């Protein structure tokens, strides 16, 4: 997992705890001018001093492969949320969390968490971000392949987590796993007799499988695909030609070899949702 701490957070006790327990990497420069290329960035709410700073974080976090988690929340930062491109009605409210029967991060921090995030906008995972009906973590994203911006009231620097680093890391990993698939500009590939598809090839195989009958050209022009992926850098048609040379696809679509390769990858889990989005246009 690529987990980063803002330089300001890394300089205090909370940040040093997260470096030790979660293995987070501290940034040495200002995240506004030099943010990570991808991964999960943790910052303190007090760093969001004005609307421009919050919008800067929002725009970075909405990129596929990126996620931002704001911790150590203060009520004054919540007044800025209404100014985002997608306005949020979140409010910081007092709360009492009930003891949780299911093991996990929420159960470990229940007694130390006395605030919740109220609101109707955004989302919260019932298992990861709630204690019963109390929501301690909320997030927002544009669509299923965008990055996300999240706020949490959980004290992730609690000494109760010293012996539970794997639980903390697993909880943080959720944000990375739900931050979409980052696309990068690629260079030309030399033909290979023993070709192993990279992650960009796997995205094309995923699109072909989910499209069930759509051509490479049709997929590259599909509105839903354009909204979820960078079709210019992905170059679906050209990449498809390479995959066809190595028998991962043919004129009819994805081959048995291609499907086996896709099923063995992390992208296979996206197939049902992507298929629905391609055929309904809903994001």
Legacy VTK file of the C-alpha trace (Angstrom):
# vtk DataFile Version 3.0
C-alpha trace
ASCII
DATASET POLYDATA
POINTS 283 float
0.000 0.000 0.000
1.217 3.533 -0.825
0.427 5.482 2.349
1.696 9.035 2.789
1.587 11.656 5.523
1.604 15.381 4.883
4.807 17.064 6.035
2.869 18.879 8.768
1.310 15.671 10.097
4.620 13.801 9.917
6.241 16.407 12.169
4.044 15.743 15.217
3.300 12.844 17.554
0.275 11.631 15.605
2.276 11.416 12.402
5.245 9.704 14.032
2.850 7.109 15.462
1.400 6.427 11.996
4.894 6.109 10.540
5.811 3.513 13.151
2.589 1.515 13.322
1.213 1.800 9.763
4.499 2.217 7.881
3.386 5.530 6.371
5.872 7.543 4.315
6.259 11.210 5.319
6.262 13.821 2.567
9.224 16.184 2.730
7.577 18.934 0.684
4.230 20.707 0.691
1.488 18.363 -0.568
-0.219 21.227 -2.389
2.743 21.847 -4.705
4.117 18.279 -4.781
1.411 15.694 -4.030
2.057 11.951 -4.466
1.369 10.487 -7.909
-1.112 8.062 -6.351
-1.931 6.311 -3.083
-3.537 7.418 0.183
-2.574 10.800 1.636
-3.370 11.548 5.299
-3.579 15.172 6.418
-4.861 16.993 9.498
-8.005 19.099 9.244
-6.141 22.162 10.511
-4.133 22.167 7.260
-7.340 23.028 5.358
-7.141 26.721 6.158
-9.308 28.051 3.323
-11.527 27.071 0.399
-8.663 27.058 -2.124
-6.650 24.582 -0.049
-9.639 22.264 0.356
-10.428 22.431 -3.360
-6.805 21.635 -4.168
-7.063 18.499 -2.032
-10.431 17.607 -3.584
-9.185 17.866 -7.182
-6.111 15.748 -6.415
-8.173 13.141 -4.568
-10.693 12.757 -7.410
-7.989 11.382 -9.726
-8.146 7.618 -10.244
-5.690 5.883 -7.945
-5.664 8.739 -5.402
-7.352 8.999 -2.008
-7.156 11.607 0.751
-8.137 11.008 4.374
-8.577 13.990 6.705
-8.056 13.263 10.422
-8.138 15.143 13.746
-11.289 16.970 12.655
-12.344 20.438 13.811
-15.795 21.985 13.359
-14.458 25.064 11.558
-13.211 23.028 8.585
-16.709 21.688 7.937
-17.960 25.154 6.957
-15.700 24.958 3.889
-17.280 21.755 2.554
-20.267 23.570 1.051
-17.851 25.366 -1.314
-16.616 22.191 -3.032
-17.568 21.480 -6.690
-19.811 18.780 -5.203
-21.080 20.570 -2.053
-21.198 18.497 1.128
-23.632 18.980 4.014
-21.448 17.185 6.560
-21.437 18.346 10.179
-19.320 17.312 13.141
-21.643 16.240 15.972
-21.232 14.701 19.450
-21.811 10.958 19.539
-21.566 7.925 21.770
-20.429 4.790 19.982
-21.761 1.483 21.235
-19.339 -1.352 21.848
-18.974 -3.459 18.715
-19.257 -7.239 18.701
-17.405 -7.575 15.393
-13.617 -7.231 15.706
-11.986 -4.425 13.761
-10.706 -0.878 13.968
-14.044 0.596 15.057
-14.285 -1.870 17.951
-10.761 -0.990 19.112
-11.475 2.761 19.090
-15.106 2.859 20.269
-14.340 4.122 23.779
-12.087 6.905 22.437
-14.413 8.219 19.730
-16.951 10.833 20.828
-17.834 12.527 17.533
-19.622 11.522 14.346
-20.139 13.008 10.884
-23.792 13.784 10.150
-25.111 14.501 6.666
-26.894 13.123 3.620
-24.271 13.650 0.903
-21.411 11.289 0.198
-21.166 7.679 1.326
-20.147 5.482 4.252
-19.449 1.757 4.227
-21.642 0.055 6.817
-18.895 -2.306 8.001
-15.897 0.021 7.797
-17.284 3.463 8.616
-20.114 2.988 11.101
-20.745 1.840 14.649
-24.381 0.809 14.460
-26.179 3.866 13.087
-23.369 6.259 14.021
-21.174 7.272 11.067
-17.598 8.091 12.066
-16.197 8.205 8.511
-17.667 9.602 5.300
-16.262 9.849 1.792
-17.100 11.288 -1.608
-16.077 10.301 -5.135
-17.253 11.231 -8.632
-17.849 7.711 -9.966
-16.709 4.115 -9.511
-13.294 4.719 -11.096
-12.490 8.075 -9.515
-10.389 8.646 -6.441
-12.015 9.681 -3.169
-11.896 12.220 -0.353
-12.731 11.018 3.171
-13.065 12.498 6.662
-12.903 10.424 9.858
-13.387 11.098 13.571
-11.494 7.945 14.587
-8.289 8.656 16.554
-5.946 6.662 14.313
-2.995 7.602 16.533
-4.453 5.812 19.584
-2.006 3.780 21.676
-4.625 1.007 21.615
-3.460 0.321 18.058
0.182 -0.335 18.964
-0.351 -4.094 18.879
-2.904 -3.996 16.056
-0.992 -2.519 13.126
-2.442 -5.073 10.709
-5.998 -3.951 11.578
-5.105 -0.287 11.058
-3.340 -0.973 7.752
-6.253 -3.103 6.532
-8.700 -0.302 7.352
-6.559 2.268 5.520
-6.179 -0.094 2.568
-9.939 0.087 2.018
-9.566 3.637 0.690
-6.826 2.617 -1.750
-8.881 -0.366 -2.937
-11.855 1.919 -3.658
-9.932 4.756 -5.312
-10.195 3.498 -8.898
-7.553 2.263 -11.331
-4.908 4.839 -12.188
-3.956 5.114 -15.846
-0.544 6.278 -17.032
0.836 7.339 -20.396
2.635 4.393 -21.931
5.446 4.067 -24.403
5.608 1.634 -27.343
6.134 -2.013 -26.450
8.452 -4.348 -28.279
6.797 -7.583 -29.465
7.424 -10.541 -27.183
6.967 -14.249 -27.730
6.186 -14.668 -24.033
3.959 -11.674 -23.397
2.532 -10.896 -19.946
-0.267 -8.293 -19.965
0.420 -5.272 -17.769
-2.256 -3.442 -15.776
-3.254 -1.294 -18.771
-3.711 -4.404 -20.926
-5.831 -5.868 -18.142
-8.068 -2.792 -18.215
-8.655 -3.364 -21.957
-9.417 -7.037 -21.310
-11.796 -5.956 -18.538
-13.574 -3.539 -20.887
-13.904 -6.182 -23.617
-15.299 -8.712 -21.162
-17.695 -6.249 -19.541
-18.736 -4.880 -22.938
-19.767 -8.393 -24.066
-19.757 -7.889 -27.814
-18.653 -4.262 -28.092
-15.724 -3.636 -30.416
-12.515 -1.940 -29.334
-13.505 1.131 -31.330
-16.968 1.225 -29.771
-15.488 0.949 -26.291
-13.028 3.780 -26.940
-15.951 6.014 -28.003
-18.349 4.944 -25.220
-19.373 7.870 -22.992
-19.122 5.842 -19.777
-15.615 4.671 -20.696
-14.546 8.249 -21.444
-15.775 9.377 -18.030
-14.081 6.566 -16.102
-10.788 6.168 -17.986
-8.232 8.308 -19.803
-8.949 6.858 -23.254
-6.167 8.851 -24.909
-3.370 7.403 -22.805
-5.042 3.982 -22.621
-5.211 3.839 -26.455
-7.676 0.945 -26.467
-7.535 0.118 -30.188
-3.729 0.062 -30.455
-3.378 -1.901 -27.235
-6.001 -4.324 -28.488
-3.879 -5.023 -31.575
-0.988 -6.066 -29.330
-3.265 -8.289 -27.258
-4.616 -9.891 -30.421
-1.089 -10.718 -31.589
-0.614 -12.738 -28.417
-4.010 -14.482 -28.483
-5.590 -12.664 -25.553
-8.372 -11.391 -27.829
-9.653 -12.215 -31.306
-12.275 -10.894 -33.715
-15.054 -12.192 -31.469
-13.715 -10.534 -28.323
-11.758 -11.814 -25.339
-10.354 -15.338 -25.736
-10.224 -18.099 -23.138
-6.573 -17.187 -22.537
-7.498 -13.551 -22.028
-10.354 -14.402 -19.674
-8.143 -16.686 -17.580
-5.562 -13.914 -17.301
-8.251 -11.389 -16.310
-9.789 -13.719 -13.718
-6.395 -14.100 -12.049
-6.017 -10.326 -11.679
-7.347 -7.827 -9.128
-9.490 -6.237 -11.847
-11.822 -9.244 -12.157
-13.820 -7.983 -9.159
-14.787 -4.861 -11.155
-16.343 -6.863 -14.029
-20.005 -7.070 -12.852
-20.254 -3.371 -11.944
-18.460 -2.228 -15.103
-20.702 -4.424 -17.264
-23.780 -2.778 -15.749
-22.319 0.693 -16.270
-21.443 0.026 -19.917
-24.914 -1.282 -20.728
-26.948 1.243 -18.726
-24.694 4.294 -18.822
-25.165 4.736 -15.068
-22.123 5.728 -13.031
LINES 1 284
283 0 1 2 3 4 5 6 7 8 9 10 11 12 13 14 15 16 17 18 19 20 21 22 23 24 25 26 27 28 29 30 31 32 33 34 35 36 37 38 39 40 41 42 43 44 45 46 47 48 49 50 51 52 53 54 55 56 57 58 59 60 61 62 63 64 65 66 67 68 69 70 71 72 73 74 75 76 77 78 79 80 81 82 83 84 85 86 87 88 89 90 91 92 93 94 95 96 97 98 99 100 101 102 103 104 105 106 107 108 109 110 111 112 113 114 115 116 117 118 119 120 121 122 123 124 125 126 127 128 129 130 131 132 133 134 135 136 137 138 139 140 141 142 143 144 145 146 147 148 149 150 151 152 153 154 155 156 157 158 159 160 161 162 163 164 165 166 167 168 169 170 171 172 173 174 175 176 177 178 179 180 181 182 183 184 185 186 187 188 189 190 191 192 193 194 195 196 197 198 199 200 201 202 203 204 205 206 207 208 209 210 211 212 213 214 215 216 217 218 219 220 221 222 223 224 225 226 227 228 229 230 231 232 233 234 235 236 237 238 239 240 241 242 243 244 245 246 247 248 249 250 251 252 253 254 255 256 257 258 259 260 261 262 263 264 265 266 267 268 269 270 271 272 273 274 275 276 277 278 279 280 281 282
